[in-house]
Amino acid sequence: MSAVLGHHAHEHEHHDHHAPTGWRRWVFATNHKDIGTLYMMFSLTMLMIGGVLALLIRAELFQPGLQFVNPELFNSLTTMHGLIMVFGAIMPGFVGFANWMIPLQIGAADMAFARMNNFSFWLMIPAGAMLAGSFFMPGGAPAAGWTLYAPLTLQMGPSMDAGIFAMHILGASSIMGSINIIVTILNMRAPGMTLMKMPMFAWTWLITAYLLIAVMPVLAGAITMTLTDRHFGTSFFNPAGGGDPVMYQHIFWFFGHPEVYIMILPAFGIISQIVPAFARKKLFGYASMVYATSSIAILSFIVWAHHMFTTGMPVTGQLFFMYATMLIAVPTAVKIFNWIATMWRGSMTFETPMLFAVGFIFVFTMGGFTGLILAMAPIDIQLQDTYYVVAHFHYVLVAGSLFAMFAGFYYWCPKWTGVMYNETRGKLHFWWSLIAFNVTFFPMHFLGLAGMPRRYADYPMQFADFNALASVGAFFFGFAQVFFIFFIVIPAMRGKGEKAPQRPWEAAEGLEWEVPSPAPFHTFEHPPKLDATATRVIG
Amino acid sequence: MKSVVNWLASWLLCAMVWATSSVFTLAHAVTDLPGGPAVNQVNLPQGVTRISADQAWLHWFMLIVCVVIFVAVFTVMFYSIWAHRKSKGHKAALFHESVTVEIAWTLTPFIIVVAMGLMATKTVVAMKDTTNADLTIKATGMQWKWGYDYLKGEGEGIGFVSTLDLAQREMSNNGGPKKGEVVNDYLLKVDNPLVVPVDKKIRIITTANDVIHAFMVPAFGIKQDAIPGFVRDTWFRAEKVGDYYGQCAELCGKEHAYMPIHVKVLSAPDYSAWVAVENKKLAAKLDDPTKVWALDEMLARGEKVYNNPGSCVSCHQANGKGGGVVKPIDGAAVVLDADKGKQIHVLLNGQNNGAMPSWKALSDTDIAAVITYTKNHWSNKTGQLVQPADVLALRK
């Protein structure tokens, strides 16, 4: 593996002088750190756009009756909020972390395919613009839900085609990103960095990248069939021509269920880095964490139809998918136990990364338990397509994926920017987000149990109070993120704050802490010599 | 900068207090809707079917098990957070592996989830058993209303469409019920509720005309997607008379929130009375089969029947010549025959192995009319007049 690196080693002293500056630095970026930054900026931008859409939804639902938007626009808002958050905010956010951290963690000079890395980022810009801009197309943005169920998609206006095109581009970008990550991890580890010594974040991303390569083409297939049904006279999903709308759901969820693990496995990786660092104790059960992550990934392929209990599956189908889904609780529980065992008899401190990590474990587990309740087919019949489901997946995607990204940001930001974030502000951001999040989403469990269907622009009066409460919480949650950007992210990027030492965290382990803060433009140009645990550079 | 943060925090606190208080003053004058949602309902409805009671029980069971595990696990975590912190001088232990512990906490959740699955299995099987229904009703989802057709059982043949009350739809556009206005069934009131008898097994067959809808009634514990081009089914046996409400549960376009479901459960005699009234209404729409028609009346009616899309004209053409395997009517021996019975027989029973299908589903009047028309159109000038009674006499 070092042959590739060794070949170029003699040229390395010239690299610094050839790096383009100004806008060229970003447009022609091939450096994994620059591309990681670009990904994260993109993710943050989409998070804000998706957040504005979410607040428009909550504003409309603050009271019964239509106040701000018509029902058609409301459906566009829910659809685009989902698509933008999933494909624009969460997925690229984690790819940004992967770009920045994986080469640093495994002792590689850069990602394996630097120019493809550039391409896979810049592909996202037109796709993101098309998604966000679809509101201004004739007929408005797609309004068929982020799941894009046929045959409702066949009734949509031209923006649906733009949406499908955007999904295709994002899928291509994701596949390229995954290939890059897999090749980097498998081929470019420093000598001595064996797979079973690799940091958990790199492990979870390796598994995630395989999931992405397996399922993104499936999504591409589903939406391509939708496209040909719309324009080229095929009838894959169009019942008027003998097509089967349920087949769309099977194909979509064969992508969609692994997709939810794509969005949570890297989060598990980040938490598995942070908890040991602040407990000052090694991660408990490293090997079992790797096996649990792999089991989750494998099981994720055989549970998809639990999203479809109400389509009218045969009894054996319902039973199979119910049991298979419940099994996923086992490896997930193992991970939670391992994190707690890591904390047990440690020597803990609670800086912001640790707060977010503990908050993640606590709130994500609630989302896990509601998932278990939803997996039970008879209960799911009552809860399918109600606000309970909305509460469930926001507990795992916001309190799960997003909180993990916040944790990762506070943890690695000193290495990225060379300055410490302001601890008071970080803590304020954490408590503010945690409380506002629960005020927003906890009442949605009640709404779902009481039978309020999701994607409703207006609702019976009995649901009014909890909706009002959720809306208030949502605005506070939104403001918390504005605070995060203006008072934490931007000052850090402008280099304001205390200078960060090379090792800002007393007990954080890993090769990223072996390079100075901020990490120089080029790191590990020569394969480093590692100690026996592969956490230290010894020459 | 610290002062900015403090200022922000206090501002936040004030805003949160204000917002919370405004939520409670906003509370509308509304009370529980029996059979529908209760005000600030926090759990599944108890319901009026065995299945919904099972679901409520299973949910309680799951909730308790999950809360117990949650509390147990997080007691450990919070104890650790409280006790094992650096500020208290706790030194980190060195352990980081134990195969025994790993096996124990893999097997324990495994056993728990399998036990959970077993608890639910009986209900899954019961939910899917739609056999031996007393009454079968087809629910058709349409953008954006429900069509109900009574297919089998008492009330067979009844069919109607159920739409959200127009005034409530208007009310929604105008920002919902005004302050002080009590609308307990807001967005749940329909013109024609689905009516079913109490204590009878009702099988609901769902399908749709356009996109996917979902037929849901929480009090019965049912939710079944209505899929265009496909039929699916579910069932319930309501144990209490009353009104029960649900809403469409699958995104179906613009008016998704405005196609509620209202099921009226009646006692057996009340239901029979309702069926009698509906049948009378149905009969009033039908032609009297004993009526004697004049030739010109019959020709006008017959022309309409002949030219209905999907009926005679589709194969036999407007010129009555047919084509290919389709025989002509113009000049056909059976049509010109003095024995009207021959042509009536063809229409009732079909011919040529179904190349000419049976039209016995048409009313006597329609069959009589279309035969009269064909016997007196194009070059066919028989002057024969077929009466509904002639058709009725030949029906078996």
Interface residues (C-beta under 8 A of the other chain):
Chain A: Q63 P64 G65 L66 Q67 N70 P71 E72 N75 A143 A144 G145 Y149 P151 L152 Q155 P239 A240 G242 G243 D244 P245 V246 A279 R280 K281 K282 L283 F284 G285 Y286 A287 S288 T310 T311 G312 P314 V315 Q318 L319 M322 Y323 M326 L327 A329 V330 A333 V334 I336 F337 I340 A341 T342 M343 W344 R345 G346 S347 M348 T349 F350 V358 I361 F362 T365 M366 F369 L372 I373 M376 A377 P378 I379 I381 Q382 Q384 D385 T386 N422 T424 R425 L428 W432 F446 L449 A450 G451 M452 P453 R455 Y456 A457 D458 Y459 P460 M461 Q462 F463 A464 D465 F466 A468 L469 V472 F475 F476 F479 F483 F487 A507
Chain B: M1 K2 V4 V5 L8 A9 L12 A15 M16 A19 T20 V23 F24 L26 A27 H28 V30 D32 L33 G36 P37 A38 V39 N40 Q41 V42 N43 L44 P45 I51 S52 D54 Q55 L58 H59 M62 L63 C66 I69 F70 V73 F74 V76 M77 S80 I81 H84 R85 K86 S87 H90 K91 A92 A93 L94 F95 H96 E97 S98 V101 E102 W105 T106 P109 F110 V113 V114 M116 G117 A120 T121 T123 V124 V125 M127 K128 M171 S172 N173 N174 G175 G176 P177 V183 N184 D185 Y186 L187 L188 T206 D210 V211 I212 A214 M216 P218 G221 I222 K223 Q224 D225 I227 P228 G229 F230 R232 D233 T234 G246 Q247 C248 A249 E250 L251 C252 G253 K254 E255 H256 A257 Y258
